[in-house]
Amino acid sequence: MNPLNAYFPLKNKVAVITGAASGIALQIACALSAAGARLAILDERESEGRIITRLLSSKQDKARFWQLDVSNSNAVQRVMAAVEAHFGRIDILINSAGIDADNPSAQGLSIKQWEKAMQANVNGSILCSKHVIPAMERAGGGAIVNVLSLCSMDGERQEAADHVATAAVRVANMNAIRYAAHNIRINSIYPGVVRPPALAAAKRKQGDLTQALTDIAELRMLAGKGSATDVAAGILYLVSDASRFVSGSELVIDAGYGG
């Protein structure tokens, strides 16, 4: 048993995770599931999303997949309503969906690249938060965590779209004080660099849940100094009752890389 689960149990909690078919969000999904949460896996990639859902839902409807483009307001509203109807509540939202705008400089960024990045990385987080908050209010509270780009904090000059997208979502975090009275906490996390998960390996081993999740958990970041599990541990803290007095905060998990 993961010792983190004893400190941050999420039994009977329902967590919505966007972009959960790959990357850090996939490891976050594994960690929240292990802590007892039921999961709504949201992603545009249907095939990968359904594979991950099957891996995580081996017990009593622990996970369900919804295909979603987070930049589509009507679709977001429809899916959030469907998640609440299916599970009966929503307690946690992890805004992880996003795209890489090919990291061009401000001068090299085309309008098309700009609009695509803003739609996915800014509008997506804001829309998901907007349409999940009513469900959290009905549930008596909740926790929202925005997974943001580390480049906005380390002075990278070639990450124009990421800088602006992160700044916009940080402004949205100012809603933390507004929703505190509703017992809804909003925080952000800045993870270090994590290599994409070996989804092909997970597919080959989808019949062996333990091995597949172990492979995913061993993803390395920062030249082997950490793993995606370290990021997931930060998420567990921010969505559990252990951080019940924490809102409007920004947590950097990068072994000092961004400093």
Secondary structure, DSSP 8 states (H G I E B T S, - for coil): --THHHHS--TT-EEEEETTTSHHHHHHHHHHHHTT-EEEEEES-HHHHHHHHHHH-SSTT-EEEEE--TT-HHHHHHHHHHHHHHHS---EEEE----------TTT--HHHHHHHHIIIIIHHHHHHHHHHHHHHHHT-EEEEEE--GGGGTT-SS-HHHHHHHHHHHHHTTHHHHHGGGTEEEEEEEE--B----HHHHHHTTT-HHHHHHHHHT-EETTTTEEHHHHHHHHHHHHSGGGTT--S-EEEESTTTT-
